[in-house]
Amino acid sequence: MRSVAAVSLALTAFTGVAQAKELVVYSSRQEHLIKPVFELYTEQTGVKINYITDSEAPLMARLRAEGANTPADMFITVDAGNLWQAEQMGLFRAVKSDVIESNIPSQYRAESGQWTGLSLRARTIVYSTERVDPADLSTYEALADDEWKGRLCLRTSKKVYNQSLVATMIETLGEERTTEVVKGWVANLETPVFSNDTSLMEAIDAGQCDVGIVNTYYFGRLHKDNPDVKVALFWPNQDDRGVHVNISGAGVTKHTKQPEEAIKFLEWMTTPEAQRIFADVNQEFPANESVEPSDEVAAWGDFKKDAINVEVAGRRQPEAVMLMDRERWD
């Protein structure tokens, strides 16, 4: 998908001429989620943000193909697994910034300094408020128990969100225990896997299954559109590691022609003013812990987050994919 701004970019950015007071961003985030951030930065600084939006894989392939000739100054995407992959592909440059280190906790940043989280999302359990007593829920692992046979719905394993969840479980629980859990999940499925989290929750609401695992902001969107939906959030693993959280994030491209300006923009996106936009527009959690979530998100209640460094989601992603394939999680 090419944005309106991208049309102008296509006409000007590939001439090789540096554009004064402009930055070019490749983003796999939907336009309506990032445009308000770009517009506010332009309003405050006069720096125009030209951008192209597309899925993460084509954008990463494009960055790699363009190499030193890329017009992109920054790459924004979702999930630490994608950010880690972009780092392994050599698409980012290391940034040493006291501002970013002060604003964003270390578990949401690359140790190398090549990327940082900008917002958080929890991947947690959802359940039917008609057919499930939340007192019967406890952990992700417990969804593999016989109690949930024929009652579980899952999204496809092909989506990076589930790959990252399993990758962090391998890190924490070990491969053998994680294999047991995934095997149990697959055995407990009531329906074929879903292509997206919203369809999964709609299936719970319709009575096709009773429990599932989704990203919180999908729940927020569904609940906003349908306040009477008979699905609720549950925070698992509160007595041990906590809820799995992941990030959206960004890095300055390796071949940016204006690294100082790009770093300033990245730093600004970690400040409270920009963080509030990320939190409010997409019903995510701010990565900057000094910023409160929106009222809607705060109403979901407090919970213990897994403190594991999200880099693990990328580092163990190949293992997670192989494990899920072995256990026939489609």
C-alpha positions in Angstrom: 0.0 0.0 0.0 1.4 3.4 -1.0 0.4 6.4 0.9 -0.4 9.8 -0.6 2.9 11.0 0.8 4.6 8.1 -1.0 3.4 9.4 -4.3 5.4 12.6 -3.8 8.3 10.5 -2.5 8.4 8.5 -5.7 8.8 11.6 -7.7 11.5 13.2 -5.7 13.3 11.0 -3.3 15.0 8.7 -5.8 16.8 11.5 -7.6 19.7 11.2 -5.2 19.4 14.8 -4.1 19.2 15.3 -0.4 16.0 17.0 0.6 16.4 19.8 3.1 14.3 19.3 6.3 12.8 16.0 5.2 13.0 12.5 6.4 11.9 9.3 4.7 10.4 6.5 6.7 9.5 3.0 5.6 6.8 1.7 7.8 4.8 -1.6 8.1 2.4 0.1 10.5 -0.9 1.2 9.0 -1.0 4.8 7.9 -3.7 5.9 10.3 -1.6 4.7 13.3 1.5 6.6 12.4 0.4 9.6 10.5 -0.6 11.6 13.6 2.9 11.1 15.0 4.5 12.3 11.8 2.2 15.3 11.5 2.9 16.5 15.1 6.7 16.2 14.6 6.4 18.3 11.4 4.3 20.8 13.2 6.8 21.1 16.0 10.0 21.0 14.1 9.3 21.9 10.5 10.8 18.5 9.4 8.5 16.9 6.8 8.1 13.1 7.0 7.7 11.3 3.7 6.7 7.7 4.1 5.9 4.5 2.4 3.7 1.9 4.1 3.7 -1.8 3.2 4.1 -5.2 4.9 7.4 -5.8 6.8 8.9 -8.4 4.5 8.6 -6.4 1.2 10.0 -3.3 3.0 13.0 -5.2 4.4 13.6 -6.7 1.0 13.5 -3.3 -0.5 15.9 -1.8 2.0 18.3 -4.6 1.4 18.0 -4.3 -2.4 18.5 -0.5 -2.3 21.6 -0.7 -0.2 23.5 2.5 0.0 21.1 4.1 -2.5 18.1 3.8 -0.3 16.3 7.1 0.4 15.0 5.7 3.7 16.2 7.2 7.0 14.1 5.0 9.3 12.3 1.7 9.3 9.3 1.2 11.6 7.6 -2.2 12.2 5.9 -4.4 14.7 7.2 -7.2 16.8 10.7 -7.7 18.1 11.1 -10.7 15.8 10.8 -8.4 12.8 13.2 -5.8 14.2 15.7 -8.5 15.1 15.5 -9.9 11.5 16.1 -6.4 10.1 19.1 -6.1 12.4 20.5 -9.4 11.2 20.0 -8.3 7.6 22.3 -5.3 8.3 19.5 -2.7 7.7 20.1 -0.6 10.8 22.9 1.4 12.3 23.8 1.5 16.0 22.5 4.5 17.9 23.9 5.6 21.2 21.3 7.9 22.8 21.0 8.9 26.4 17.5 10.1 25.6 16.3 6.7 24.4 18.1 4.8 27.1 16.4 7.1 29.7 12.9 6.8 28.2 12.7 3.1 27.1 13.5 0.2 29.5 16.4 -2.0 28.4 14.2 -5.1 27.8 12.5 -3.2 25.0 15.7 -2.2 23.2 18.3 -4.0 21.2 21.5 -4.5 23.2 23.4 -3.3 20.1 21.5 0.0 20.0 20.2 -0.7 16.5 16.5 -0.5 17.4 14.1 0.5 20.1 10.6 -0.2 21.1 8.0 2.6 20.8 4.9 0.9 22.1 3.9 -2.3 23.9 1.2 -4.9 23.3 0.4 -7.8 25.5 -0.5 -11.2 23.9 -2.8 -12.7 26.5 -5.7 -15.0 27.0 -9.3 -14.1 26.1 -12.3 -16.0 27.2 -16.1 -16.3 26.9 -17.8 -14.4 29.7 -20.8 -16.8 29.2 -19.1 -20.1 29.4 -15.8 -19.7 31.3 -15.2 -18.8 34.9 -12.0 -16.8 35.0 -11.1 -18.6 38.2 -10.5 -21.7 36.0 -7.8 -19.9 34.1 -4.2 -19.6 35.2 -1.4 -19.8 32.7 -0.7 -20.1 28.9 0.6 -23.6 29.6 -2.7 -24.7 31.3 -4.5 -24.2 28.1 -2.9 -27.5 27.0 -4.7 -29.4 29.8 -7.6 -31.8 29.0 -10.0 -29.3 30.6 -9.8 -27.2 27.4 -10.1 -30.0 24.8 -12.4 -28.8 22.1 -12.6 -25.4 23.6 -9.5 -23.6 22.4 -9.1 -21.3 19.4 -5.7 -20.1 18.0 -4.4 -17.9 15.3 -2.1 -19.3 12.6 1.4 -20.1 13.6 2.5 -18.3 10.4 2.0 -14.9 12.1 5.0 -13.5 13.9 3.0 -12.7 17.0 2.6 -16.4 17.9 6.2 -17.2 16.8 7.5 -14.6 19.3 5.3 -16.0 22.1 6.6 -19.5 21.5 10.2 -18.2 21.2 10.0 -16.6 24.6 8.5 -19.8 26.0 11.4 -21.8 24.7 13.8 -19.4 26.5 11.9 -19.6 29.8 10.5 -23.2 29.8 13.0 -25.0 27.6 12.3 -26.7 24.3 10.9 -30.0 25.8 8.3 -28.3 28.0 7.3 -25.8 25.3 6.8 -28.7 22.9 4.5 -30.4 25.4 2.5 -27.2 25.7 2.2 -26.6 21.9 1.3 -30.2 21.4 -1.5 -29.8 23.9 -2.7 -26.6 22.4 -3.0 -28.2 19.0 -4.8 -31.2 20.4 -7.3 -28.9 22.2 -8.3 -26.9 19.1 -12.0 -26.8 18.4 -11.7 -25.1 15.0 -9.1 -24.6 12.3 -6.7 -21.8 13.1 -7.7 -18.3 12.3 -6.0 -15.8 10.0 -6.4 -12.9 12.5 -7.1 -12.2 16.2 -10.4 -10.5 15.5 -12.0 -13.5 13.8 -10.8 -15.6 16.7 -12.6 -13.4 19.3 -15.7 -13.3 17.1 -15.7 -17.1 17.1 -15.6 -17.1 20.9 -18.4 -14.6 21.0 -20.4 -16.8 18.6 -19.9 -19.9 20.8 -17.5 -21.8 18.5 -14.8 -22.0 21.2 -14.3 -20.7 24.7 -10.7 -19.4 25.0 -7.9 -18.1 22.9 -4.8 -16.0 22.7 -4.7 -12.6 21.1 -3.0 -9.2 21.2 -4.7 -6.8 23.5 -5.2 -4.0 21.0 -7.3 -6.3 18.8 -9.5 -6.8 21.8 -9.6 -3.0 22.3 -10.7 -2.4 18.7 -13.4 -5.1 18.8 -14.7 -3.9 22.1 -14.9 -0.3 20.8 -16.9 -1.5 17.8 -19.1 -3.8 19.8 -19.2 -3.0 23.5 -21.5 -5.9 24.2 -19.1 -8.5 22.8 -19.1 -11.5 25.3 -15.3 -11.8 25.5 -13.0 -10.6 28.2 -9.2 -10.4 28.8 -7.4 -12.6 31.3 -3.8 -11.9 32.5 -2.0 -15.3 32.8 1.1 -16.4 34.7 0.8 -13.8 37.4 2.4 -16.1 39.9 5.5 -16.6 37.8 6.9 -14.9 34.7 4.0 -12.7 33.8 2.2 -11.8 30.6 4.0 -12.0 27.3 4.6 -8.5 25.9 6.0 -7.4 22.6 6.7 -4.1 20.9 6.3 -2.0 17.9 9.6 -0.2 17.2 12.0 1.5 14.9 15.6 1.9 13.9 17.7 4.4 11.9 18.7 2.9 8.6 22.3 2.0 8.0 22.6 4.1 4.9 20.7 7.2 5.9 22.2 10.4 4.5 21.1 12.4 7.6 21.7 10.3 10.7 21.6 13.2 13.1 18.2 14.3 12.0 16.9 10.7 12.0 18.2 10.1 15.5 16.5 13.3 16.7 13.2 12.0 15.3 13.7 8.6 16.9 14.5 10.2 20.2 11.4 12.4 20.0 9.2 9.3 19.4 10.2 8.0 22.8 9.1 11.2 24.6 5.8 11.5 26.5 4.2 13.7 23.9 4.7 11.1 21.1 4.1 8.1 23.3 0.6 9.3 24.1 -0.3 9.2 20.5 1.0 5.7 20.1 -1.0 4.7 23.2 -4.2 6.4 22.4 -4.6 5.8 18.6 -4.0 2.1 18.7 -4.9 1.2 22.3 -1.3 0.0 23.0 0.8 0.5 26.1 3.4 3.2 26.1 7.0 1.8 26.0 8.0 4.9 28.1 6.8 3.9 31.5 6.4 7.5 32.7 3.4 7.7 30.3 0.0 6.4 31.4 -2.0 4.3 29.0 -5.3 5.6 27.6 -8.4 5.3 29.8 -9.7 2.4 27.8 -6.5 0.4 28.2 -6.2 1.3 31.9 -9.6 -0.1 32.4 -8.3 -3.5 31.6 -6.5 -3.5 34.9 -2.9 -3.8 36.0 -0.8 -7.0 35.4 2.7 -8.3 35.8 4.6 -8.3 32.5 7.3 -10.8 31.5 10.6 -9.0 32.1 12.5 -11.1 29.5 14.3 -9.0 26.8 12.2 -9.0 23.7 15.3 -9.7 21.6 14.7 -13.3 22.5 11.7 -13.3 20.2 14.0 -12.8 17.3 16.9 -14.9 18.4 14.8 -18.0 19.1 12.3 -17.4 16.2 13.8 -20.1 13.9 13.5 -22.7 16.8 10.0 -21.6 17.5 8.9 -21.9 13.8 10.4 -25.4 13.6 8.7 -26.5 16.8 5.4 -25.2 15.7 5.7 -26.9 12.3 6.7 -30.2 13.9 3.6 -30.1 16.1 1.4 -29.3 13.0 0.2 -25.9 14.2 -0.9 -24.6 10.9 
